[in-house]
Amino acid sequence: MALGYLFGGGVGTEPHGLELYRAYPVMRDLYAQIARWTGLTPGQLLDEELPKGREERQSAGTVRETALAVAVHDILAGHGLRPAVLGGLSLGAMTAGSLAGAVDRRALFEMLAHTRLAPEQADGDPEQGMALAFVPAGADTALYGEGRPGVHRAGDFGPTADGAARILMLSGERAALDELVAEVPPGTLVPLPDRTIAVHSPLRAPFRAFLAPYLEAMEFTDPRLPLVSCLDRRTLTTGAGVRDLFDRNATDPISLVDVYTGMKEEGVRLGLVIGGSIPDGILRFPFPVVHVDRPEHVEQVLTSVYELGIDVPEAEVPGADVPETGVPEADAPGARPGTGTAAAPDPRAGR
């Protein structure tokens, strides 16, 4: 039975990872390294205010989210845990590509930092937005923007844990989304007021064109671990396939269903949901999952791996540059054991 790592999408504009940062020296070392690569400070990677410009803020948020995901990977590696299969949504798919060995991690962070230079939306262009649709079970999903001018199906997160609804993500022109809200059953379409970039839609074509030359110059190699795509129901096996994922990510719709279905087909029987961008307990998965974004979750992972008899690869991905220790500072040699992972109230309410 295989262990799979699933990385969520989204942009890390909200502070998170503080407890892990305080507990694990490996994370503090990583954040200092990322700061050198990107020009952001460790504080900006954690909880300080991000830049105000739309593209600059988006860029910094992607660095923040990816930093946490890579840090959790390295912390778990310090405990002897490594994935047998990787998958991710959007930004998480690119993170998974790097940790699968297809992209050097420094190159990934430098690419994310480069996107701050993307041109801003032209004056006079329609305001962009996003929304989440909670489509009741049995209802026609086509009612939620299919074929409607200015509205695009950006993502499919699959059924909720209780099976009562299917969660879709819509992107497009803000006015068109607001009009659709008034036409569907009340409460089933929720605009996201803080999302002003219509990701995974044709409206991001200028951004894709901006990034294309940079991606063309980057080195992509064949993944050394199975890498499940969020853009197609397939497992990526070549560097060219990973480059294509990076290129299409801005404009093409994503599917969590494709990711977890592919991971199950690859033998995953326990999934670790890395970071906080996929809320705990909301969605249905075809295998048990443990969410990891706080120190106490690490112990939960170790317990679950042991109880389920999950196979853990012995060798890490070449080039991953994982530091030697992922134990909490308080559990390091000479320190009082057990004090580095004390439980604390979880403030997460999903995003």
C-alpha positions in Angstrom: 0.0 0.0 0.0 1.4 3.3 -1.1 1.7 6.7 0.6 0.6 9.7 -1.5 1.1 13.4 -1.0 -1.6 15.7 -2.3 -0.8 19.4 -2.5 -3.7 21.9 -2.6 -3.9 25.0 -4.8 -4.8 28.5 -3.8 -2.6 31.4 -2.9 -1.3 31.9 0.6 -2.4 35.4 1.5 -3.4 34.4 5.0 -0.7 33.6 7.7 -0.1 30.0 8.3 2.7 27.6 9.2 3.8 29.7 12.3 3.6 26.7 14.7 5.6 24.5 12.4 8.2 27.3 11.8 8.7 27.7 15.6 8.9 23.9 16.2 11.2 22.8 13.4 14.7 24.1 12.6 14.5 22.5 9.2 11.7 24.8 8.2 13.5 27.9 9.5 16.6 26.9 7.4 14.4 26.3 4.4 12.6 29.7 4.7 16.0 31.5 5.0 17.0 29.8 1.8 13.8 30.7 0.0 14.2 34.3 1.1 17.6 34.4 -0.7 16.1 32.9 -3.8 13.0 35.1 -4.0 13.9 38.4 -2.3 11.0 38.0 0.1 11.7 38.0 3.9 11.0 35.0 6.1 8.4 37.2 7.8 6.6 37.7 4.4 6.7 34.0 3.9 4.8 33.6 7.3 2.6 36.4 8.5 3.7 39.8 7.3 1.6 41.9 4.9 2.1 41.0 1.3 2.6 43.6 -1.5 -0.4 45.5 -2.7 -0.2 45.2 -6.5 -2.4 42.4 -7.9 0.3 40.4 -9.7 3.0 41.1 -7.1 0.7 40.0 -4.3 -0.3 36.9 -6.3 3.3 36.1 -6.8 4.3 36.5 -3.1 1.2 34.4 -2.1 2.3 31.5 -4.4 5.8 31.6 -2.8 4.2 31.6 0.7 2.0 28.6 -0.1 4.7 26.6 -1.8 7.2 27.3 1.0 4.8 25.7 3.5 4.2 22.7 1.3 7.9 22.0 0.7 8.6 22.6 4.4 6.0 20.0 5.4 7.6 17.6 2.9 11.0 18.1 4.5 9.7 17.8 8.0 8.1 14.4 7.2 11.3 13.4 5.4 13.2 14.0 8.6 10.9 11.5 10.3 11.7 8.9 7.5 8.5 9.5 5.5 8.6 10.0 1.8 5.8 9.7 -0.8 5.4 6.9 -3.3 3.0 9.0 -5.4 2.5 12.8 -5.7 -0.3 14.9 -7.0 -1.6 18.5 -6.7 -4.0 21.1 -7.8 -2.8 24.2 -9.7 0.1 25.6 -7.7 0.2 22.3 -5.8 0.7 20.5 -9.1 3.8 22.5 -9.7 5.0 21.9 -6.2 4.4 18.2 -6.7 6.4 18.3 -9.9 9.4 19.7 -8.1 9.3 17.2 -5.3 8.9 14.4 -7.8 12.3 15.4 -9.2 11.1 17.1 -12.5 12.0 20.6 -11.5 14.8 21.9 -9.3 13.2 23.5 -6.2 15.3 26.7 -6.5 14.1 27.0 -10.1 10.5 26.6 -9.0 10.8 29.4 -6.4 12.6 31.7 -8.7 9.9 31.1 -11.3 7.2 32.0 -8.8 9.1 35.1 -7.8 9.4 36.1 -11.5 5.7 36.2 -11.9 5.5 39.4 -9.9 6.6 41.1 -13.1 3.5 39.9 -15.1 1.6 42.9 -16.6 -1.3 44.1 -14.7 -4.8 44.0 -16.1 -5.4 46.8 -18.6 -7.5 49.8 -17.6 -11.0 49.4 -18.8 -11.0 45.5 -18.9 -13.9 43.9 -17.1 -13.2 43.2 -13.4 -12.4 39.6 -12.7 -13.6 37.3 -10.0 -14.2 33.8 -8.7 -16.9 31.9 -7.0 -17.6 28.5 -5.5 -20.7 26.5 -6.5 -22.2 24.0 -4.1 -24.3 22.1 -6.6 -26.9 19.9 -4.8 -26.7 16.2 -5.5 -28.7 15.3 -8.5 -28.9 18.9 -9.8 -27.7 19.9 -13.3 -24.2 21.3 -13.1 -24.8 23.0 -16.4 -27.0 25.5 -14.6 -23.8 26.9 -13.0 -22.3 28.8 -15.9 -21.9 26.3 -18.6 -21.8 28.1 -22.0 -22.6 31.4 -20.3 -20.6 34.4 -21.6 -18.1 35.7 -19.1 -18.3 32.6 -16.8 -15.8 29.6 -17.0 -15.7 26.3 -15.2 -12.3 26.6 -13.5 -12.3 23.6 -11.2 -14.0 20.4 -10.0 -13.4 19.5 -6.4 -15.9 16.6 -6.4 -18.6 15.6 -3.9 -18.6 16.7 -0.4 -17.9 14.3 2.4 -21.6 13.8 3.1 -22.5 13.5 -0.6 -25.0 16.4 -0.4 -23.3 18.5 -3.0 -20.6 18.8 -5.6 -18.2 21.7 -5.3 -17.2 23.5 -8.5 -15.0 26.6 -8.9 -16.0 29.3 -11.4 -13.8 32.0 -12.8 -14.7 34.9 -15.1 -16.0 38.4 -15.2 -17.2 39.7 -11.9 -20.4 41.1 -13.3 -21.3 37.9 -15.0 -20.7 35.9 -11.9 -22.9 38.3 -9.8 -25.7 37.9 -12.4 -25.4 34.1 -12.1 -25.7 34.3 -8.3 -29.1 35.8 -8.7 -30.3 33.0 -11.0 -29.3 29.8 -9.2 -30.9 28.5 -5.9 -30.0 30.8 -3.0 -26.8 29.9 -1.2 -25.5 27.5 -3.8 -23.1 30.0 -5.5 -20.7 31.9 -3.2 -18.6 34.7 -4.7 -15.0 35.0 -3.4 -14.6 38.8 -2.9 -10.9 38.6 -2.2 -10.1 36.8 -5.5 -9.7 39.3 -8.2 -7.8 37.1 -10.7 -9.9 34.7 -12.9 -7.4 31.7 -12.6 -7.8 28.6 -14.8 -9.8 30.5 -17.4 -9.1 32.1 -20.8 -8.9 35.4 -19.1 -5.4 34.4 -17.9 -4.1 34.0 -21.4 -2.0 37.2 -21.1 -0.3 35.8 -18.0 0.3 32.5 -19.8 1.9 34.3 -22.7 4.1 36.3 -20.3 5.4 33.2 -18.5 5.9 31.0 -21.6 9.4 32.2 -22.5 10.6 31.7 -18.9 9.2 28.2 -18.8 10.8 27.4 -22.2 14.2 28.3 -20.7 13.7 26.2 -17.5 15.0 22.7 -17.3 12.4 19.9 -16.9 13.4 16.3 -16.4 11.4 13.1 -16.2 9.8 12.7 -12.8 11.3 10.1 -10.6 8.0 9.3 -8.8 4.5 8.9 -10.2 3.1 12.4 -10.7 -0.7 12.6 -11.2 -1.9 15.5 -13.3 -4.8 17.8 -12.3 -5.4 18.9 -15.9 -5.9 15.5 -17.5 -6.7 12.1 -16.0 -3.2 10.7 -16.5 0.2 10.2 -14.7 3.0 12.4 -16.1 6.2 10.5 -16.9 8.3 12.9 -19.0 9.8 16.3 -18.4 7.9 17.6 -21.5 4.7 16.5 -19.9 5.5 18.4 -16.7 6.5 21.5 -18.7 3.1 21.3 -20.5 1.4 21.2 -17.1 3.2 24.3 -15.9 2.4 26.1 -19.2 -1.3 25.2 -19.3 -1.9 25.7 -15.6 -2.9 29.4 -15.8 -5.7 28.9 -18.3 -7.0 25.3 -18.1 -9.5 24.0 -15.6 -8.3 21.7 -12.8 -9.9 18.6 -11.2 -9.3 17.2 -7.8 -11.3 14.2 -8.9 -8.8 13.4 -11.6 -6.0 13.7 -9.0 -7.3 11.5 -6.3 -8.7 9.0 -8.8 -5.2 8.8 -10.4 -3.5 8.5 -7.1 -5.8 5.6 -6.1 -5.0 3.9 -9.4 -1.3 4.3 -8.6 -1.9 2.3 -5.4 -2.3 5.1 -2.8 -4.1 3.9 0.3 -3.3 6.8 2.6 -3.1 10.4 1.4 -1.4 13.3 3.2 -3.1 16.6 2.3 -0.2 19.0 2.6 -0.8 22.6 3.7 -4.1 24.3 4.6 -5.6 25.1 1.2 -7.9 22.0 1.1 -10.1 22.3 4.2 -10.2 19.3 6.5 -13.4 17.2 6.5 -15.2 18.9 3.6 -14.5 16.7 0.6 -14.8 13.0 -0.1 -11.7 11.0 -0.9 -11.4 7.4 -2.1 -8.8 6.6 0.6 -8.1 7.9 4.2 -6.4 11.3 4.3 -4.5 13.1 7.0 -4.2 16.9 6.8 -0.8 18.2 7.7 -0.1 21.9 8.5 0.5 21.9 12.2 3.0 20.2 14.5 0.5 17.8 16.1 -0.5 16.6 12.6 3.0 15.1 12.2 2.3 12.6 15.0 -1.0 11.8 13.5 0.7 10.9 10.2 3.2 8.7 11.9 0.5 6.8 13.7 -1.6 6.4 10.6 1.3 5.1 8.5 2.1 2.5 11.2 -1.5 1.4 11.7 -2.3 1.0 8.0 1.0 -0.7 7.2 1.8 1.8 4.5 4.9 1.2 2.4 7.4 4.1 2.6 10.1 4.5 0.0 13.6 4.1 1.5 15.4 6.5 -0.9 14.6 10.1 -1.2 14.2 11.8 -4.6 17.6 12.7 -6.0 18.2 16.4 -5.9 15.5 17.1 -3.4 18.2 18.5 -1.0 16.2 17.5 2.1 18.1 18.5 5.3 19.2 15.7 7.6 16.8 16.3 10.5 13.1 17.1 10.7 12.7 16.6 14.4 11.3 19.5 16.4 13.8 21.7 18.1 12.5 20.7 21.5 13.0 17.1 20.6 16.6 17.5 19.4 19.4 15.8 21.3 20.0 17.3 24.7 16.5 18.9 24.8 13.6 17.8 26.9 11.8 15.3 24.7 8.1 15.7 23.6 7.8 19.4 24.0 8.1 20.3 20.3 4.7 19.1 19.2 2.3 20.2 21.9 -1.3 20.4 20.7 -2.8 23.8 20.3 -6.3 24.9 19.3 -6.7 24.8 15.4 -7.8 28.3 14.1 -8.4 27.0 10.6 -11.9 27.4 9.3 -11.1 26.6 5.6 -10.5 29.1 2.8 
